[in-house]
Amino acid sequence: MRKNTVVLVTLFCLMWYFNFCTPLICDDYVYSFVWQDNSMGAVLTEPVKRINGFTDIIYSQWKHYFSWGGRLVAHFFAQLFLWLGKDLFNFLNAGCFLLLLLEMQWIVNAGKISFNFPSNDILWLFGAVWIFGIYLGIVFSWLTLSCNYLWTTVILLAFLLVYERHYFYTGGKLLENNYFYFTLFFIFGVFAGWTNENVPCFVILVLGLYLYKAYKEQKEINLFLLVGLLGMVLGYILLVSAPGNFVRYARQLQDNIVASGTDLMKENLITLANILLIRLILIYYVLRNLIIIYKAETSELSRKLLNISSAFLFLSLASSMIMLFSPFFKYRSSFPGLIFLVIAAGIVRRVKKLEEKCKMHITERAENSVERKASTALHFIGIIYICVTLTASLYIGTLQYQQTQNMLSRIRSAKQISSNRVLTVREQPKLIEKYFFETFLISGGHLMFAKSLTSDENCWINRDIALYYGISAIRSGEEEELP
């Protein structure tokens, strides 16, 4: 247990430091203000008001729902933390990442919620997320994106844990006729469905099939789980039917921010192909072992675990492939899919350990083969890769923090002067600007994405940032001496 504590505290401190080194970025500045009835990418107009309480957040999200998008759960968290402060967010976001790893471990462990597990298991989960999370480093530390993907994924996994525990341990009625818990779980389901457009639809499908199968076997419906699922359906409907979704698409199409027709499909295919290529080894590992172990004689526990692994593999692939039809397919949209895939792989890894008979079949087949040597080599390469990219990311994060402090110091000095002079600052360290590709590569794609300003002080984001800091105007470039 003591070793587990050391591992968890170390991972927490690591993620806290990444968040500590990451400044506010682009969208963060916009969501720091009460939402106006214009789009992201338009200059904030006077009078503009900073978020200063729950009423501001609620009013802001109401306007956001009708003019830009339906992710009220994610953006509520974002505006809450932008109001309460980045220091609090750094602490809680590190804790949220740790909770994500714990939820993954509990799902791998058949829904058993316990802190008594092999520390190697949590390290394996972290390593898999880190290695295959190329392009997703911003989800761990960028405030707005963390709330959109990290926090919402944690909500989804917590919701799924309830169903997994029923699958493994209850098998019958759950909190029957307890209307208070029914109401709470219904609300929880609404929040879980009101997360990301490409994930809850498939979760609803999987859970619906599970409840239908349970009903066929037991001839009785579990009302508690049904109420939760209905809540999720309602939350998802509220998410995708938001008027702001359609307004945003029309505006972005008009401004040539998103493509259409064959150009859109081509861009999305390239993004999906890159995602699947990055995760190919992990997908192969899950599929191959699922086929082998399913053919072997396994215990009931292992068979159930394999069913869960198959479900998460489906959720991973489906939630990424559906993005082919999205007008705005970014790599960050596949973050939940990565987590689902790592869970599927973690379950397979656990079953291989549980089933001695299956383990013998697998090891005998590969004991003296190239495959076994390749597996050992991949583990070794993975450890080296994590060590190198973690070290590089820590160094780059430190440079970014120093540069951010320099920029903030110059902004404070400019405010004291109170002139109409345009302040020129540098956001990213010179090392990153000069060797962007190299630093991106050596950090394993977990490069700090501190790039908000442009060289044009009249650009919308420059003017919004100037409003945020209370200065006349700001732009990026070679720093000039202040008078």
Long-range contacts (C-beta under 8 A, 24 or more apart in sequence): 1-115, 1-116, 3-119, 4-115, 4-116, 4-117, 4-119, 4-122, 6-119, 7-119, 7-122, 7-123, 8-98, 8-122, 11-97, 11-98, 11-101, 11-122, 11-126, 12-94, 12-95, 12-97, 12-98, 13-94, 14-390, 15-93, 15-94, 15-97, 15-98, 15-140, 15-141, 16-90, 16-91, 16-94, 17-394, 17-397, 18-137, 18-140, 18-141, 18-393, 18-397, 18-446, 19-89, 19-90, 19-93, 19-94, 19-140, 19-141, 20-90, 20-401, 21-141, 21-397, 21-398, 21-400, 21-401, 21-404, 21-448, 22-141, 22-142, 22-143, 22-397, 22-400, 22-448, 22-450, 23-400, 23-404, 23-407, 23-427, 23-450, 24-82, 24-86, 24-143, 24-452, 24-468, 25-138, 25-142, 25-143, 25-144, 25-449, 25-450, 25-451, 25-452, 26-451, 26-452, 26-461, 27-78, 27-144, 27-145, 28-78, 28-82, 28-142, 28-143, 28-144, 29-452, 29-461, 29-464, 29-465, 29-468, 30-461, 30-464, 31-75, 31-78, 31-79, 31-82, 31-144, 32-79, 32-82, 32-83, 32-468, 33-464, 33-467, 33-468, 34-59, 34-60, 34-63, 35-60, 35-61, 35-63, 35-64, 35-67, 35-68, 36-63, 37-63, 37-67, 38-67, 39-67, 39-68, 39-247, 39-248, 39-251, 39-252, 40-68, 40-248, 41-255, 41-257, 41-460, 42-460, 43-460, 43-463, 43-464, 44-463, 44-464, 44-467, 48-467, 51-79, 51-82, 51-83, 52-83, 53-83, 56-83, 57-83, 64-244, 65-242, 65-243, 65-244, 66-242, 66-243, 66-244, 66-247, 67-243, 67-244, 67-247, 67-248, 68-244, 68-247, 68-248, 69-242, 69-244, 69-245, 69-248, 70-194, 70-238, 70-239, 70-240, 70-241, 70-242, 70-244, 70-245, 71-148, 71-152, 71-194, 71-195, 71-196, 71-239, 72-194, 72-238, 73-152, 73-155, 73-191, 73-194, 73-195, 74-147, 74-148, 74-149, 74-151, 74-152, 74-195, 74-196, 75-144, 75-147, 75-148, 77-147, 77-151, 78-143, 78-144, 78-147, 78-148, 81-143, 81-147, 82-143, 86-143, 89-143, 93-140, 93-141, 93-143, 93-146, 93-150, 96-146, 96-150, 96-151, 96-154, 97-140, 97-150, 99-154, 100-150, 100-153, 100-154, 100-157, 100-339, 101-125, 101-126, 101-129, 103-154, 103-157, 103-158, 103-161, 104-157, 104-339, 104-342, 104-343, 104-346, 105-346, 106-161, 107-157, 107-160, 107-161, 107-164, 107-308, 107-312, 107-343, 107-347, 108-343, 108-346, 108-347, 108-349, 108-350, 109-350, 110-164, 110-168, 110-301, 110-304, 110-305, 110-308, 111-161, 111-164, 111-165, 111-167, 111-168, 111-169, 112-168, 113-161, 121-346, 121-350, 124-346, 124-349, 125-342, 125-346, 127-382, 127-383, 127-386, 128-282, 128-342, 128-345, 128-346, 129-338, 129-339, 129-342, 130-386, 130-389, 130-390, 130-444, 130-446, 131-382, 131-385, 131-386, 131-444, 132-278, 132-279, 132-282, 132-338, 132-341, 132-342, 133-335, 133-338, 133-445, 133-446, 134-278, 134-444, 134-445, 135-278, 135-331, 135-332, 135-445, 136-331, 136-332, 136-334, 136-335, 136-338, 136-445, 136-446, 137-393, 137-443, 137-444, 137-445, 137-446, 137-447, 137-448, 137-449, 138-332, 138-449, 139-332, 139-335, 140-446, 141-448, 142-449, 145-332, 148-196, 148-332, 149-196, 149-332, 149-333, 149-335, 149-336, 150-335, 152-195, 152-196, 152-336, 153-195, 153-335, 153-336, 153-339, 155-191, 155-192, 155-195, 156-192, 156-195, 156-199, 156-200, 156-203, 156-336, 157-339, 158-188, 158-192, 159-188, 159-189, 159-192, 159-203, 159-228, 159-232, 160-203, 160-207, 162-225, 162-228, 163-207, 163-210, 163-225, 163-228, 164-308, 166-222, 166-225, 167-210, 167-304, 167-308, 168-301, 168-304, 172-218, 172-222, 173-220, 173-222, 173-224, 174-222, 174-224, 174-225, 175-224, 176-223, 176-224, 178-224, 181-224, 182-223, 182-224, 182-227, 185-224, 185-227, 185-228, 185-231, 186-227, 186-228, 186-230, 186-231, 187-231, 188-228, 188-231, 189-227, 189-228, 189-229, 189-230, 189-231, 189-232, 189-233, 189-234, 189-235, 190-231, 190-232, 190-234, 190-235, 190-238, 191-235, 192-231, 192-232, 192-235, 193-231, 193-232, 193-233, 193-234, 193-235, 193-236, 193-237, 193-238, 193-239, 194-235, 194-236, 194-238, 194-239, 195-235, 195-239, 196-333, 196-336, 197-239, 197-240, 197-326, 198-319, 198-320, 198-322, 198-323, 198-326, 198-333, 198-336, 199-315, 199-319, 199-336, 199-337, 200-232, 200-235, 200-236, 200-239, 201-236, 201-322, 202-314, 202-315, 202-318, 202-319, 202-322, 203-232, 203-315, 204-229, 204-232, 204-233, 204-236, 206-311, 206-314, 206-315, 207-232, 249-327, 252-327, 252-328, 253-327, 258-327, 258-328, 259-327, 260-327, 264-327, 265-324, 267-329, 268-323, 268-324, 268-325, 268-326, 268-329, 269-324, 271-323, 271-329, 271-330, 271-331, 272-320, 272-321, 272-323, 272-324, 272-329, 274-331, 275-320, 275-331, 275-334, 275-337, 276-320, 279-338, 279-341, 281-378, 282-341, 282-342, 282-345, 283-313, 283-317, 283-341, 285-345, 285-348, 286-313, 286-341, 286-344, 286-345, 286-348, 287-313, 289-348, 289-351, 289-352, 289-362, 290-348, 292-358, 292-361, 292-362, 293-348, 293-351, 293-352, 293-355, 293-358, 293-362, 296-355, 296-357, 296-358, 296-361, 297-357, 297-358, 298-351, 298-355, 298-357, 298-358, 299-354, 299-355, 301-354, 302-351, 302-354, 302-355, 302-358, 305-347, 305-350, 305-351, 305-354, 306-347, 306-348, 306-351, 308-347, 309-343, 309-344, 309-347, 309-348, 309-351, 310-344, 312-340, 312-341, 312-343, 312-344, 312-347, 313-340, 313-341, 313-344, 315-340, 316-340, 316-341, 316-344, 385-444, 388-442, 388-444, 389-442, 389-443, 389-444, 389-446, 392-439, 392-442, 392-443, 392-444, 393-443, 393-444, 393-446, 393-447, 396-429, 396-431, 396-432, 396-439, 396-443, 396-447, 396-448, 397-448, 399-429, 399-431, 399-432, 400-428, 400-429, 400-432, 400-448, 400-450, 402-429, 403-427, 403-428, 403-429, 403-450, 404-450, 410-479, 410-482, 411-469, 411-471, 411-474, 413-482, 414-471, 414-472, 414-482, 415-469, 415-470, 415-471, 417-482, 417-483, 419-472, 419-483, 420-472, 420-473, 421-472, 421-473, 421-483, 422-457, 422-472, 422-473, 422-474, 422-475, 423-471, 423-472, 423-473, 423-474, 423-475, 424-474, 424-475, 424-476, 424-477, 424-478, 424-479, 424-480, 425-453, 425-474, 425-475, 425-476, 425-477, 425-479, 426-476, 426-477, 426-478, 426-479, 427-451, 427-452, 427-453, 427-476
